[in-house]
Amino acid sequence: MDRQEPSLQLRRGGVEADVAVPLEPGSTVGDDPDAVYRLALETVSAAFAAGDPLRHGRDEAVAQAMTLEAIEESARTSRPVVVCGAPALLR
């Protein structure tokens, strides 16, 4: 069975495009729907165990959540959505 590479389908104004989302070589994320959560937990656990800072902090998490909410609203309403009140990361 051929493994399908992950992609995003973008649609706007009647135009559709598939944008490939490349995976790291050897990645199994596409094979296991829970792998992305396991990878996140392993990454955070390794940083804690080593006493290292996290690669992505609270501001990035808040900005990502706000962006995802804006994408969902834009898809639902077919209108552009401005992300307001976001951390400095989005400004």
C-alpha positions in Angstrom: 0.0 0.0 0.0 1.4 3.4 -1.0 1.7 5.9 1.8 0.1 9.2 1.0 2.1 12.2 1.9 0.1 14.6 4.2 -1.1 17.8 2.6 -3.4 20.8 3.2 -6.2 21.5 0.8 -6.6 25.2 0.3 -9.7 26.7 -1.4 -10.4 30.3 -2.1 -12.5 32.0 -4.8 -13.2 28.7 -6.6 -9.5 27.9 -6.8 -8.2 24.8 -5.0 -4.6 23.8 -4.3 -2.9 21.0 -2.4 0.1 22.0 -0.4 2.4 19.2 0.6 3.4 19.0 4.3 6.7 17.2 4.3 7.6 14.9 7.2 11.0 14.4 8.7 12.8 11.4 7.2 11.8 8.2 9.1 8.8 9.9 10.6 5.8 7.7 11.5 3.4 10.5 12.3 1.3 9.8 9.2 0.9 6.1 10.2 -0.4 6.7 13.8 -3.0 9.3 14.6 -1.8 9.5 18.2 1.9 9.8 17.2 1.9 13.6 17.2 0.7 13.7 20.8 3.2 11.1 21.8 6.0 13.1 20.1 4.9 16.3 21.9 4.9 14.5 25.3 8.3 12.9 24.6 9.8 16.3 23.6 8.5 18.1 26.7 9.5 15.2 28.9 13.1 15.2 27.5 13.4 18.9 28.1 12.2 18.6 31.7 14.5 15.7 32.4 17.5 17.5 31.0 16.6 20.8 32.6 16.4 22.5 29.2 13.9 25.2 28.2 11.0 24.2 26.1 11.4 24.9 22.4 8.0 26.6 22.2 6.6 28.6 25.1 3.2 29.9 26.3 3.1 32.8 23.7 3.5 30.3 20.8 0.8 28.1 22.2 -1.6 31.0 22.7 -0.8 32.4 19.2 -1.3 28.9 17.7 -4.7 28.5 19.4 -5.9 31.9 18.3 -4.8 31.3 14.8 -6.6 28.0 14.6 -9.8 29.6 16.0 -9.5 32.3 13.3 -9.0 29.7 10.6 -12.1 27.8 11.7 -14.2 31.0 11.8 -12.9 32.1 8.4 -13.8 28.7 7.0 -17.2 28.8 8.6 -18.1 32.3 7.5 -16.1 32.5 4.2 -14.6 35.8 5.4 -11.2 36.9 6.4 -10.6 37.0 10.2 -8.1 39.3 11.9 -6.4 37.8 15.0 -6.6 40.5 17.7 -5.1 40.5 21.1 -2.5 38.0 20.1 0.9 37.8 21.8 3.7 39.8 20.2 4.6 36.6 18.2 1.8 37.4 15.8 2.4 41.1 15.5 
